[in-house]
Amino acid sequence: MKPLSFEERLEKLESQIAFQDKSIEELELIVTENRNTIDKLQKQLHLLGERLQETSILAAVSEEGPPPHY
């Protein structure tokens, strides 16, 4: 097989760089979407944790029963 000329090698490299640039842009979009999803999930988890604490506190109060003087 005949070695590639300088111009052919240059074109091949330019093509590879263009492909890599496109891939990087697509990956950046995916990373951004994932970051947004993670942020939303963290907020939901925090809210669920707060609700669980509130529910636990209410359950503890209701388990205490009426005061002894009743």
mmCIF file as Biopython writes it, N, C-alpha, C and O atoms, coordinates in Angstrom:
data_model
#
loop_
_atom_site.group_PDB
_atom_site.id
_atom_site.type_symbol
_atom_site.label_atom_id
_atom_site.label_alt_id
_atom_site.label_comp_id
_atom_site.label_asym_id
_atom_site.label_entity_id
_atom_site.label_seq_id
_atom_site.pdbx_PDB_ins_code
_atom_site.Cartn_x
_atom_site.Cartn_y
_atom_site.Cartn_z
_atom_site.occupancy
_atom_site.B_iso_or_equiv
_atom_site.auth_seq_id
_atom_site.auth_asym_id
_atom_site.pdbx_PDB_model_num
ATOM 1   N N  . MET A ? 1  ? 0.848   -1.181 0.000  1.0 0.0 1  A 1 
ATOM 2   C CA . MET A ? 1  ? 0.000   0.000  0.000  1.0 0.0 1  A 1 
ATOM 3   C C  . MET A ? 1  ? 0.891   1.242  0.000  1.0 0.0 1  A 1 
ATOM 4   O O  . MET A ? 1  ? 1.883   1.320  0.725  1.0 0.0 1  A 1 
ATOM 5   N N  . LYS A ? 2  ? 0.521   2.175  -0.807 1.0 0.0 2  A 1 
ATOM 6   C CA . LYS A ? 2  ? 1.280   3.420  -0.968 1.0 0.0 2  A 1 
ATOM 7   C C  . LYS A ? 2  ? 1.060   4.330  0.243  1.0 0.0 2  A 1 
ATOM 8   O O  . LYS A ? 2  ? -0.076  4.510  0.682  1.0 0.0 2  A 1 
ATOM 9   N N  . PRO A ? 3  ? 2.137   4.904  0.784  1.0 0.0 3  A 1 
ATOM 10  C CA . PRO A ? 3  ? 1.973   5.830  1.918  1.0 0.0 3  A 1 
ATOM 11  C C  . PRO A ? 3  ? 1.122   7.039  1.518  1.0 0.0 3  A 1 
ATOM 12  O O  . PRO A ? 3  ? 1.125   7.480  0.368  1.0 0.0 3  A 1 
ATOM 13  N N  . LEU A ? 4  ? 0.410   7.547  2.494  1.0 0.0 4  A 1 
ATOM 14  C CA . LEU A ? 4  ? -0.441  8.712  2.243  1.0 0.0 4  A 1 
ATOM 15  C C  . LEU A ? 4  ? 0.417   9.951  2.030  1.0 0.0 4  A 1 
ATOM 16  O O  . LEU A ? 4  ? 1.473   10.126 2.638  1.0 0.0 4  A 1 
ATOM 17  N N  . SER A ? 5  ? -0.078  10.790 1.152  1.0 0.0 5  A 1 
ATOM 18  C CA . SER A ? 5  ? 0.619   12.056 0.920  1.0 0.0 5  A 1 
ATOM 19  C C  . SER A ? 5  ? 0.358   12.987 2.103  1.0 0.0 5  A 1 
ATOM 20  O O  . SER A ? 5  ? -0.508  12.726 2.937  1.0 0.0 5  A 1 
ATOM 21  N N  . PHE A ? 6  ? 1.106   14.055 2.156  1.0 0.0 6  A 1 
ATOM 22  C CA . PHE A ? 6  ? 0.935   15.038 3.222  1.0 0.0 6  A 1 
ATOM 23  C C  . PHE A ? 6  ? -0.495  15.566 3.247  1.0 0.0 6  A 1 
ATOM 24  O O  . PHE A ? 6  ? -1.098  15.693 4.313  1.0 0.0 6  A 1 
ATOM 25  N N  . GLU A ? 7  ? -1.034  15.875 2.066  1.0 0.0 7  A 1 
ATOM 26  C CA . GLU A ? 7  ? -2.398  16.423 1.990  1.0 0.0 7  A 1 
ATOM 27  C C  . GLU A ? 7  ? -3.422  15.396 2.453  1.0 0.0 7  A 1 
ATOM 28  O O  . GLU A ? 7  ? -4.385  15.746 3.135  1.0 0.0 7  A 1 
ATOM 29  N N  . GLU A ? 8  ? -3.224  14.140 2.090  1.0 0.0 8  A 1 
ATOM 30  C CA . GLU A ? 8  ? -4.160  13.096 2.507  1.0 0.0 8  A 1 
ATOM 31  C C  . GLU A ? 8  ? -4.110  12.900 4.031  1.0 0.0 8  A 1 
ATOM 32  O O  . GLU A ? 8  ? -5.142  12.739 4.682  1.0 0.0 8  A 1 
ATOM 33  N N  . ARG A ? 9  ? -2.906  12.917 4.575  1.0 0.0 9  A 1 
ATOM 34  C CA . ARG A ? 9  ? -2.762  12.794 6.025  1.0 0.0 9  A 1 
ATOM 35  C C  . ARG A ? 9  ? -3.413  13.974 6.738  1.0 0.0 9  A 1 
ATOM 36  O O  . ARG A ? 9  ? -4.072  13.810 7.765  1.0 0.0 9  A 1 
ATOM 37  N N  . LEU A ? 10 ? -3.216  15.169 6.176  1.0 0.0 10 A 1 
ATOM 38  C CA . LEU A ? 10 ? -3.809  16.367 6.761  1.0 0.0 10 A 1 
ATOM 39  C C  . LEU A ? 10 ? -5.335  16.293 6.724  1.0 0.0 10 A 1 
ATOM 40  O O  . LEU A ? 10 ? -5.995  16.613 7.713  1.0 0.0 10 A 1 
ATOM 41  N N  . GLU A ? 11 ? -5.893  15.877 5.601  1.0 0.0 11 A 1 
ATOM 42  C CA . GLU A ? 11 ? -7.347  15.740 5.479  1.0 0.0 11 A 1 
ATOM 43  C C  . GLU A ? 11 ? -7.879  14.710 6.478  1.0 0.0 11 A 1 
ATOM 44  O O  . GLU A ? 11 ? -8.924  14.915 7.095  1.0 0.0 11 A 1 
ATOM 45  N N  . LYS A ? 12 ? -7.155  13.611 6.628  1.0 0.0 12 A 1 
ATOM 46  C CA . LYS A ? 12 ? -7.576  12.578 7.571  1.0 0.0 12 A 1 
ATOM 47  C C  . LYS A ? 12 ? -7.575  13.132 8.999  1.0 0.0 12 A 1 
ATOM 48  O O  . LYS A ? 12 ? -8.514  12.898 9.760  1.0 0.0 12 A 1 
ATOM 49  N N  . LEU A ? 13 ? -6.534  13.854 9.352  1.0 0.0 13 A 1 
ATOM 50  C CA . LEU A ? 13 ? -6.461  14.455 10.688 1.0 0.0 13 A 1 
ATOM 51  C C  . LEU A ? 13 ? -7.570  15.482 10.908 1.0 0.0 13 A 1 
ATOM 52  O O  . LEU A ? 13 ? -8.176  15.526 11.978 1.0 0.0 13 A 1 
ATOM 53  N N  . GLU A ? 14 ? -7.833  16.299 9.903  1.0 0.0 14 A 1 
ATOM 54  C CA . GLU A ? 14 ? -8.909  17.297 10.014 1.0 0.0 14 A 1 
ATOM 55  C C  . GLU A ? 14 ? -10.254 16.611 10.199 1.0 0.0 14 A 1 
ATOM 56  O O  . GLU A ? 14 ? -11.091 17.070 10.977 1.0 0.0 14 A 1 
ATOM 57  N N  . SER A ? 15 ? -10.457 15.522 9.490  1.0 0.0 15 A 1 
ATOM 58  C CA . SER A ? 15 ? -11.703 14.769 9.617  1.0 0.0 15 A 1 
ATOM 59  C C  . SER A ? 15 ? -11.839 14.188 11.026 1.0 0.0 15 A 1 
ATOM 60  O O  . SER A ? 15 ? -12.915 14.238 11.621 1.0 0.0 15 A 1 
ATOM 61  N N  . GLN A ? 16 ? -10.757 13.643 11.549 1.0 0.0 16 A 1 
ATOM 62  C CA . GLN A ? 16 ? -10.783 13.083 12.897 1.0 0.0 16 A 1 
ATOM 63  C C  . GLN A ? 16 ? -11.050 14.169 13.941 1.0 0.0 16 A 1 
ATOM 64  O O  . GLN A ? 16 ? -11.803 13.950 14.890 1.0 0.0 16 A 1 
ATOM 65  N N  . ILE A ? 17 ? -10.443 15.316 13.765 1.0 0.0 17 A 1 
ATOM 66  C CA . ILE A ? 17 ? -10.653 16.424 14.706 1.0 0.0 17 A 1 
ATOM 67  C C  . ILE A ? 17 ? -12.104 16.896 14.660 1.0 0.0 17 A 1 
ATOM 68  O O  . ILE A ? 17 ? -12.703 17.172 15.699 1.0 0.0 17 A 1 
ATOM 69  N N  . ALA A ? 18 ? -12.663 16.987 13.463 1.0 0.0 18 A 1 
ATOM 70  C CA . ALA A ? 18 ? -14.062 17.402 13.336 1.0 0.0 18 A 1 
ATOM 71  C C  . ALA A ? 18 ? -14.976 16.402 14.047 1.0 0.0 18 A 1 
ATOM 72  O O  . ALA A ? 18 ? -15.915 16.796 14.739 1.0 0.0 18 A 1 
ATOM 73  N N  . PHE A ? 19 ? -14.699 15.117 13.875 1.0 0.0 19 A 1 
ATOM 74  C CA . PHE A ? 19 ? -15.496 14.084 14.538 1.0 0.0 19 A 1 
ATOM 75  C C  . PHE A ? 19 ? -15.362 14.199 16.056 1.0 0.0 19 A 1 
ATOM 76  O O  . PHE A ? 19 ? -16.354 14.097 16.777 1.0 0.0 19 A 1 
ATOM 77  N N  . GLN A ? 20 ? -14.151 14.410 16.536 1.0 0.0 20 A 1 
ATOM 78  C CA . GLN A ? 20 ? -13.930 14.538 17.976 1.0 0.0 20 A 1 
ATOM 79  C C  . GLN A ? 20 ? -14.605 15.786 18.541 1.0 0.0 20 A 1 
ATOM 80  O O  . GLN A ? 20 ? -15.158 15.751 19.640 1.0 0.0 20 A 1 
ATOM 81  N N  . ASP A ? 21 ? -14.562 16.879 17.798 1.0 0.0 21 A 1 
ATOM 82  C CA . ASP A ? 21 ? -15.242 18.106 18.238 1.0 0.0 21 A 1 
ATOM 83  C C  . ASP A ? 21 ? -16.737 17.861 18.398 1.0 0.0 21 A 1 
ATOM 84  O O  . ASP A ? 21 ? -17.345 18.289 19.378 1.0 0.0 21 A 1 
ATOM 85  N N  . LYS A ? 22 ? -17.320 17.170 17.424 1.0 0.0 22 A 1 
ATOM 86  C CA . LYS A ? 22 ? -18.754 16.869 17.479 1.0 0.0 22 A 1 
ATOM 87  C C  . LYS A ? 22 ? -19.055 15.964 18.671 1.0 0.0 22 A 1 
ATOM 88  O O  . LYS A ? 22 ? -20.037 16.168 19.384 1.0 0.0 22 A 1 
ATOM 89  N N  . SER A ? 23 ? -18.212 14.979 18.878 1.0 0.0 23 A 1 
ATOM 90  C CA . SER A ? 23 ? -18.400 14.063 20.007 1.0 0.0 23 A 1 
ATOM 91  C C  . SER A ? 23 ? -18.312 14.805 21.336 1.0 0.0 23 A 1 
ATOM 92  O O  . SER A ? 23 ? -19.106 14.551 22.242 1.0 0.0 23 A 1 
ATOM 93  N N  . ILE A ? 24 ? -17.368 15.704 21.456 1.0 0.0 24 A 1 
ATOM 94  C CA . ILE A ? 24 ? -17.205 16.482 22.692 1.0 0.0 24 A 1 
ATOM 95  C C  . ILE A ? 24 ? -18.435 17.345 22.947 1.0 0.0 24 A 1 
ATOM 96  O O  . ILE A ? 24 ? -18.904 17.433 24.082 1.0 0.0 24 A 1 
ATOM 97  N N  . GLU A ? 25 ? -18.956 17.975 21.918 1.0 0.0 25 A 1 
ATOM 98  C CA . GLU A ? 25 ? -20.160 18.803 22.077 1.0 0.0 25 A 1 
ATOM 99  C C  . GLU A ? 25 ? -21.330 17.959 22.561 1.0 0.0 25 A 1 
ATOM 100 O O  . GLU A ? 25 ? -22.077 18.372 23.448 1.0 0.0 25 A 1 
ATOM 101 N N  . GLU A ? 26 ? -21.488 16.769 21.970 1.0 0.0 26 A 1 
ATOM 102 C CA . GLU A ? 26 ? -22.581 15.886 22.378 1.0 0.0 26 A 1 
ATOM 103 C C  . GLU A ? 26 ? -22.398 15.435 23.826 1.0 0.0 26 A 1 
ATOM 104 O O  . GLU A ? 26 ? -23.364 15.384 24.588 1.0 0.0 26 A 1 
ATOM 105 N N  . LEU A ? 27 ? -21.180 15.113 24.202 1.0 0.0 27 A 1 
ATOM 106 C CA . LEU A ? 27 ? -20.910 14.687 25.571 1.0 0.0 27 A 1 
ATOM 107 C C  . LEU A ? 27 ? -21.140 15.823 26.565 1.0 0.0 27 A 1 
ATOM 108 O O  . LEU A ? 27 ? -21.623 15.586 27.672 1.0 0.0 27 A 1 
ATOM 109 N N  . GLU A ? 28 ? -20.804 17.041 26.183 1.0 0.0 28 A 1 
ATOM 110 C CA . GLU A ? 28 ? -21.047 18.191 27.056 1.0 0.0 28 A 1 
ATOM 111 C C  . GLU A ? 28 ? -22.540 18.368 27.313 1.0 0.0 28 A 1 
ATOM 112 O O  . GLU A ? 28 ? -22.946 18.685 28.431 1.0 0.0 28 A 1 
ATOM 113 N N  . LEU A ? 29 ? -23.355 18.163 26.284 1.0 0.0 29 A 1 
ATOM 114 C CA . LEU A ? 29 ? -24.805 18.248 26.460 1.0 0.0 29 A 1 
ATOM 115 C C  . LEU A ? 29 ? -25.301 17.169 27.418 1.0 0.0 29 A 1 
ATOM 116 O O  . LEU A ? 29 ? -26.135 17.431 28.285 1.0 0.0 29 A 1 
ATOM 117 N N  . ILE A ? 30 ? -24.789 15.973 27.257 1.0 0.0 30 A 1 
ATOM 118 C CA . ILE A ? 30 ? -25.193 14.870 28.125 1.0 0.0 30 A 1 
ATOM 119 C C  . ILE A ? 30 ? -24.781 15.147 29.567 1.0 0.0 30 A 1 
ATOM 120 O O  . ILE A ? 30 ? -25.558 14.909 30.491 1.0 0.0 30 A 1 
ATOM 121 N N  . VAL A ? 31 ? -23.574 15.643 29.761 1.0 0.0 31 A 1 
ATOM 122 C CA . VAL A ? 31 ? -23.099 15.958 31.112 1.0 0.0 31 A 1 
ATOM 123 C C  . VAL A ? 31 ? -23.975 17.040 31.744 1.0 0.0 31 A 1 
ATOM 124 O O  . VAL A ? 31 ? -24.317 16.948 32.923 1.0 0.0 31 A 1 
ATOM 125 N N  . THR A ? 32 ? -24.334 18.050 30.978 1.0 0.0 32 A 1 
ATOM 126 C CA . THR A ? 32 ? -25.192 19.124 31.490 1.0 0.0 32 A 1 
ATOM 127 C C  . THR A ? 32 ? -26.562 18.576 31.880 1.0 0.0 32 A 1 
ATOM 128 O O  . THR A ? 32 ? -27.086 18.909 32.943 1.0 0.0 32 A 1 
ATOM 129 N N  . GLU A ? 33 ? -27.137 17.742 31.026 1.0 0.0 33 A 1 
ATOM 130 C CA . GLU A ? 33 ? -28.436 17.137 31.339 1.0 0.0 33 A 1 
ATOM 131 C C  . GLU A ? 33 ? -28.345 16.290 32.602 1.0 0.0 33 A 1 
ATOM 132 O O  . GLU A ? 33 ? -29.224 16.346 33.462 1.0 0.0 33 A 1 
ATOM 133 N N  . ASN A ? 34 ? -27.285 15.512 32.709 1.0 0.0 34 A 1 
ATOM 134 C CA . ASN A ? 34 ? -27.109 14.670 33.893 1.0 0.0 34 A 1 
ATOM 135 C C  . ASN A ? 34 ? -26.930 15.506 35.152 1.0 0.0 34 A 1 
ATOM 136 O O  . ASN A ? 34 ? -27.458 15.157 36.208 1.0 0.0 34 A 1 
ATOM 137 N N  . ARG A ? 35 ? -26.193 16.605 35.052 1.0 0.0 35 A 1 
ATOM 138 C CA . ARG A ? 35 ? -26.000 17.489 36.207 1.0 0.0 35 A 1 
ATOM 139 C C  . ARG A ? 35 ? -27.348 18.054 36.663 1.0 0.0 35 A 1 
ATOM 140 O O  . ARG A ? 35 ? -27.630 18.113 37.860 1.0 0.0 35 A 1 
ATOM 141 N N  . ASN A ? 36 ? -28.178 18.468 35.699 1.0 0.0 36 A 1 
ATOM 142 C CA . ASN A ? 36 ? -29.501 18.999 36.036 1.0 0.0 36 A 1 
ATOM 143 C C  . ASN A ? 36 ? -30.359 17.928 36.702 1.0 0.0 36 A 1 
ATOM 144 O O  . ASN A ? 36 ? -31.061 18.204 37.675 1.0 0.0 36 A 1 
ATOM 145 N N  . THR A ? 37 ? -30.300 16.712 36.177 1.0 0.0 37 A 1 
ATOM 146 C CA . THR A ? 37 ? -31.059 15.609 36.759 1.0 0.0 37 A 1 
ATOM 147 C C  . THR A ? 37 ? -30.589 15.326 38.175 1.0 0.0 37 A 1 
ATOM 148 O O  . THR A ? 37 ? -31.411 15.125 39.070 1.0 0.0 37 A 1 
ATOM 149 N N  . ILE A ? 38 ? -29.292 15.307 38.390 1.0 0.0 38 A 1 
ATOM 150 C CA . ILE A ? 38 ? -28.739 15.064 39.724 1.0 0.0 38 A 1 
ATOM 151 C C  . ILE A ? 38 ? -29.182 16.161 40.687 1.0 0.0 38 A 1 
ATOM 152 O O  . ILE A ? 38 ? -29.553 15.870 41.825 1.0 0.0 38 A 1 
ATOM 153 N N  . ASP A ? 39 ? -29.148 17.412 40.246 1.0 0.0 39 A 1 
ATOM 154 C CA . ASP A ? 39 ? -29.588 18.522 41.101 1.0 0.0 39 A 1 
ATOM 155 C C  . ASP A ? 39 ? -31.046 18.344 41.522 1.0 0.0 39 A 1 
ATOM 156 O O  . ASP A ? 39 ? -31.386 18.519 42.692 1.0 0.0 39 A 1 
ATOM 157 N N  . LYS A ? 40 ? -31.904 17.994 40.562 1.0 0.0 40 A 1 
ATOM 158 C CA . LYS A ? 40 ? -33.327 17.789 40.869 1.0 0.0 40 A 1 
ATOM 159 C C  . LYS A ? 40 ? -33.510 16.634 41.845 1.0 0.0 40 A 1 
ATOM 160 O O  . LYS A ? 40 ? -34.290 16.733 42.791 1.0 0.0 40 A 1 
ATOM 161 N N  . LEU A ? 41 ? -32.792 15.545 41.615 1.0 0.0 41 A 1 
ATOM 162 C CA . LEU A ? 41 ? -32.912 14.385 42.493 1.0 0.0 41 A 1 
ATOM 163 C C  . LEU A ? 41 ? -32.417 14.695 43.905 1.0 0.0 41 A 1 
ATOM 164 O O  . LEU A ? 41 ? -32.991 14.215 44.882 1.0 0.0 41 A 1 
ATOM 165 N N  . GLN A ? 42 ? -31.361 15.488 44.015 1.0 0.0 42 A 1 
ATOM 166 C CA . GLN A ? 42 ? -30.863 15.872 45.338 1.0 0.0 42 A 1 
ATOM 167 C C  . GLN A ? 42 ? -31.893 16.711 46.083 1.0 0.0 42 A 1 
ATOM 168 O O  . GLN A ? 42 ? -32.084 16.535 47.286 1.0 0.0 42 A 1 
ATOM 169 N N  . LYS A ? 43 ? -32.554 17.620 45.379 1.0 0.0 43 A 1 
ATOM 170 C CA . LYS A ? 43 ? -33.592 18.435 46.012 1.0 0.0 43 A 1 
ATOM 171 C C  . LYS A ? 43 ? -34.751 17.559 46.481 1.0 0.0 43 A 1 
ATOM 172 O O  . LYS A ? 43 ? -35.263 17.731 47.587 1.0 0.0 43 A 1 
ATOM 173 N N  . GLN A ? 44 ? -35.161 16.612 45.624 1.0 0.0 44 A 1 
ATOM 174 C CA . GLN A ? 44 ? -36.257 15.717 45.993 1.0 0.0 44 A 1 
ATOM 175 C C  . GLN A ? 44 ? -35.876 14.857 47.197 1.0 0.0 44 A 1 
ATOM 176 O O  . GLN A ? 44 ? -36.689 14.644 48.096 1.0 0.0 44 A 1 
ATOM 177 N N  . LEU A ? 45 ? -34.652 14.370 47.209 1.0 0.0 45 A 1 
ATOM 178 C CA . LEU A ? 45 ? -34.186 13.554 48.323 1.0 0.0 45 A 1 
ATOM 179 C C  . LEU A ? 45 ? -34.181 14.361 49.619 1.0 0.0 45 A 1 
ATOM 180 O O  . LEU A ? 45 ? -34.565 13.859 50.676 1.0 0.0 45 A 1 
ATOM 181 N N  . HIS A ? 46 ? -33.748 15.597 49.527 1.0 0.0 46 A 1 
ATOM 182 C CA . HIS A ? 46 ? -33.739 16.471 50.705 1.0 0.0 46 A 1 
ATOM 183 C C  . HIS A ? 46 ? -35.163 16.672 51.232 1.0 0.0 46 A 1 
ATOM 184 O O  . HIS A ? 46 ? -35.403 16.583 52.436 1.0 0.0 46 A 1 
ATOM 185 N N  . LEU A ? 47 ? -36.103 16.944 50.325 1.0 0.0 47 A 1 
ATOM 186 C CA . LEU A ? 47 ? -37.493 17.138 50.737 1.0 0.0 47 A 1 
ATOM 187 C C  . LEU A ? 47 ? -38.074 15.868 51.349 1.0 0.0 47 A 1 
ATOM 188 O O  . LEU A ? 47 ? -38.798 15.930 52.343 1.0 0.0 47 A 1 
ATOM 189 N N  . LEU A ? 48 ? -37.760 14.723 50.760 1.0 0.0 48 A 1 
ATOM 190 C CA . LEU A ? 48 ? -38.250 13.463 51.314 1.0 0.0 48 A 1 
ATOM 191 C C  . LEU A ? 48 ? -37.661 13.207 52.702 1.0 0.0 48 A 1 
ATOM 192 O O  . LEU A ? 48 ? -38.345 12.697 53.589 1.0 0.0 48 A 1 
ATOM 193 N N  . GLY A ? 49 ? -36.406 13.559 52.878 1.0 0.0 49 A 1 
ATOM 194 C CA . GLY A ? 49 ? -35.779 13.416 54.192 1.0 0.0 49 A 1 
ATOM 195 C C  . GLY A ? 49 ? -36.469 14.280 55.231 1.0 0.0 49 A 1 
ATOM 196 O O  . GLY A ? 49 ? -36.700 13.840 56.357 1.0 0.0 49 A 1 
ATOM 197 N N  . GLU A ? 50 ? -36.799 15.511 54.853 1.0 0.0 50 A 1 
ATOM 198 C CA . GLU A ? 50 ? -37.509 16.403 55.774 1.0 0.0 50 A 1 
ATOM 199 C C  . GLU A ? 50 ? -38.882 15.842 56.121 1.0 0.0 50 A 1 
ATOM 200 O O  . GLU A ? 50 ? -39.296 15.871 57.280 1.0 0.0 50 A 1 
ATOM 201 N N  . ARG A ? 51 ? -39.587 15.333 55.113 1.0 0.0 51 A 1 
ATOM 202 C CA . ARG A ? 51 ? -40.919 14.756 55.367 1.0 0.0 51 A 1 
ATOM 203 C C  . ARG A ? 51 ? -40.817 13.540 56.280 1.0 0.0 51 A 1 
ATOM 204 O O  . ARG A ? 51 ? -41.650 13.348 57.166 1.0 0.0 51 A 1 
ATOM 205 N N  . LEU A ? 52 ? -39.807 12.732 56.063 1.0 0.0 52 A 1 
ATOM 206 C CA . LEU A ? 52 ? -39.619 11.549 56.897 1.0 0.0 52 A 1 
ATOM 207 C C  . LEU A ? 52 ? -39.362 11.947 58.342 1.0 0.0 52 A 1 
ATOM 208 O O  . LEU A ? 52 ? -39.890 11.322 59.262 1.0 0.0 52 A 1 
ATOM 209 N N  . GLN A ? 53 ? -38.558 12.976 58.548 1.0 0.0 53 A 1 
ATOM 210 C CA . GLN A ? 53 ? -38.302 13.454 59.912 1.0 0.0 53 A 1 
ATOM 211 C C  . GLN A ? 53 ? -39.586 13.970 60.551 1.0 0.0 53 A 1 
ATOM 212 O O  . GLN A ? 53 ? -39.862 13.683 61.716 1.0 0.0 53 A 1 
ATOM 213 N N  . GLU A ? 54 ? -40.370 14.731 59.787 1.0 0.0 54 A 1 
ATOM 214 C CA . GLU A ? 54 ? -41.637 15.248 60.310 1.0 0.0 54 A 1 
ATOM 215 C C  . GLU A ? 54 ? -42.571 14.103 60.671 1.0 0.0 54 A 1 
ATOM 216 O O  . GLU A ? 54 ? -43.221 14.130 61.717 1.0 0.0 54 A 1 
ATOM 217 N N  . THR A ? 55 ? -42.638 13.105 59.812 1.0 0.0 55 A 1 
ATOM 218 C CA . THR A ? 55 ? -43.500 11.955 60.061 1.0 0.0 55 A 1 
ATOM 219 C C  . THR A ? 55 ? -43.029 11.196 61.298 1.0 0.0 55 A 1 
ATOM 220 O O  . THR A ? 55 ? -43.848 10.755 62.105 1.0 0.0 55 A 1 
ATOM 221 N N  . SER A ? 56 ? -41.729 11.043 61.448 1.0 0.0 56 A 1 
ATOM 222 C CA . SER A ? 56 ? -41.179 10.346 62.615 1.0 0.0 56 A 1 
ATOM 223 C C  . SER A ? 56 ? -41.492 11.105 63.892 1.0 0.0 56 A 1 
ATOM 224 O O  . SER A ? 56 ? -41.832 10.497 64.907 1.0 0.0 56 A 1 
ATOM 225 N N  . ILE A ? 57 ? -41.382 12.415 63.852 1.0 0.0 57 A 1 
ATOM 226 C CA . ILE A ? 57 ? -41.687 13.241 65.029 1.0 0.0 57 A 1 
ATOM 227 C C  . ILE A ? 57 ? -43.163 13.119 65.379 1.0 0.0 57 A 1 
ATOM 228 O O  . ILE A ? 57 ? -43.510 12.956 66.549 1.0 0.0 57 A 1 
ATOM 229 N N  . LEU A ? 58 ? -44.036 13.197 64.378 1.0 0.0 58 A 1 
ATOM 230 C CA . LEU A ? 58 ? -45.475 13.078 64.630 1.0 0.0 58 A 1 
ATOM 231 C C  . LEU A ? 58 ? -45.816 11.697 65.168 1.0 0.0 58 A 1 
ATOM 232 O O  . LEU A ? 58 ? -46.655 11.572 66.060 1.0 0.0 58 A 1 
ATOM 233 N N  . ALA A ? 59 ? -45.186 10.672 64.644 1.0 0.0 59 A 1 
ATOM 234 C CA . ALA A ? 59 ? -45.450 9.315  65.120 1.0 0.0 59 A 1 
ATOM 235 C C  . ALA A ? 59 ? -45.000 9.167  66.568 1.0 0.0 59 A 1 
ATOM 236 O O  . ALA A ? 59 ? -45.688 8.527  67.363 1.0 0.0 59 A 1 
ATOM 237 N N  . ALA A ? 60 ? -43.868 9.742  66.917 1.0 0.0 60 A 1 
ATOM 238 C CA . ALA A ? 60 ? -43.368 9.660  68.293 1.0 0.0 60 A 1 
ATOM 239 C C  . ALA A ? 60 ? -44.316 10.372 69.251 1.0 0.0 60 A 1 
ATOM 240 O O  . ALA A ? 60 ? -44.565 9.883  70.352 1.0 0.0 60 A 1 
ATOM 241 N N  . VAL A ? 61 ? -44.840 11.509 68.846 1.0 0.0 61 A 1 
ATOM 242 C CA . VAL A ? 61 ? -45.772 12.265 69.692 1.0 0.0 61 A 1 
ATOM 243 C C  . VAL A ? 61 ? -47.058 11.475 69.879 1.0 0.0 61 A 1 
ATOM 244 O O  . VAL A ? 61 ? -47.580 11.417 70.993 1.0 0.0 61 A 1 
ATOM 245 N N  . SER A ? 62 ? -47.582 10.868 68.825 1.0 0.0 62 A 1 
ATOM 246 C CA . SER A ? 62 ? -48.840 10.135 68.933 1.0 0.0 62 A 1 
ATOM 247 C C  . SER A ? 62 ? -48.664 8.842  69.722 1.0 0.0 62 A 1 
ATOM 248 O O  . SER A ? 62 ? -49.629 8.357  70.314 1.0 0.0 62 A 1 
ATOM 249 N N  . GLU A ? 63 ? -47.470 8.272  69.749 1.0 0.0 63 A 1 
ATOM 250 C CA . GLU A ? 63 ? -47.214 7.051  70.509 1.0 0.0 63 A 1 
ATOM 251 C C  . GLU A ? 63 ? -47.116 7.333  72.006 1.0 0.0 63 A 1 
ATOM 252 O O  . GLU A ? 63 ? -47.288 6.424  72.818 1.0 0.0 63 A 1 
ATOM 253 N N  . GLU A ? 64 ? -46.849 8.555  72.370 1.0 0.0 64 A 1 
ATOM 254 C CA . GLU A ? 64 ? -46.710 8.897  73.785 1.0 0.0 64 A 1 
ATOM 255 C C  . GLU A ? 64 ? -48.023 8.713  74.537 1.0 0.0 64 A 1 
ATOM 256 O O  . GLU A ? 64 ? -48.018 8.416  75.732 1.0 0.0 64 A 1 
ATOM 257 N N  . GLY A ? 65 ? -49.110 8.881  73.867 1.0 0.0 65 A 1 
ATOM 258 C CA . GLY A ? 65 ? -50.413 8.746  74.514 1.0 0.0 65 A 1 
ATOM 259 C C  . GLY A ? 65 ? -50.748 9.967  75.345 1.0 0.0 65 A 1 
ATOM 260 O O  . GLY A ? 65 ? -49.983 10.931 75.382 1.0 0.0 65 A 1 
ATOM 261 N N  . PRO A ? 66 ? -51.868 9.927  75.999 1.0 0.0 66 A 1 
ATOM 262 C CA . PRO A ? 66 ? -52.286 11.080 76.802 1.0 0.0 66 A 1 
ATOM 263 C C  . PRO A ? 66 ? -51.435 11.198 78.066 1.0 0.0 66 A 1 
ATOM 264 O O  . PRO A ? 66 ? -50.871 10.211 78.539 1.0 0.0 66 A 1 
ATOM 265 N N  . PRO A ? 67 ? -51.349 12.396 78.598 1.0 0.0 67 A 1 
ATOM 266 C CA . PRO A ? 67 ? -50.589 12.592 79.836 1.0 0.0 67 A 1 
ATOM 267 C C  . PRO A ? 67 ? -51.221 11.785 80.980 1.0 0.0 67 A 1 
ATOM 268 O O  . PRO A ? 67 ? -52.400 11.437 80.902 1.0 0.0 67 A 1 
ATOM 269 N N  . PRO A ? 68 ? -50.463 11.485 82.031 1.0 0.0 68 A 1 
ATOM 270 C CA . PRO A ? 68 ? -50.955 10.639 83.125 1.0 0.0 68 A 1 
ATOM 271 C C  . PRO A ? 68 ? -52.166 11.198 83.872 1.0 0.0 68 A 1 
ATOM 272 O O  . PRO A ? 68 ? -52.911 10.423 84.473 1.0 0.0 68 A 1 
ATOM 273 N N  . HIS A ? 69 ? -52.384 12.489 83.856 1.0 0.0 69 A 1 
ATOM 274 C CA . HIS A ? 69 ? -53.499 13.055 84.621 1.0 0.0 69 A 1 
ATOM 275 C C  . HIS A ? 69 ? -54.856 12.838 83.957 1.0 0.0 69 A 1 
ATOM 276 O O  . HIS A ? 69 ? -55.870 13.260 84.514 1.0 0.0 69 A 1 
ATOM 277 N N  . TYR A ? 70 ? -54.916 12.193 82.781 1.0 0.0 70 A 1 
ATOM 278 C CA . TYR A ? 70 ? -56.215 11.942 82.141 1.0 0.0 70 A 1 
ATOM 279 C C  . TYR A ? 70 ? -56.850 10.710 82.699 1.0 0.0 70 A 1 
ATOM 280 O O  . TYR A ? 70 ? -57.948 10.338 82.283 1.0 0.0 70 A 1 
#
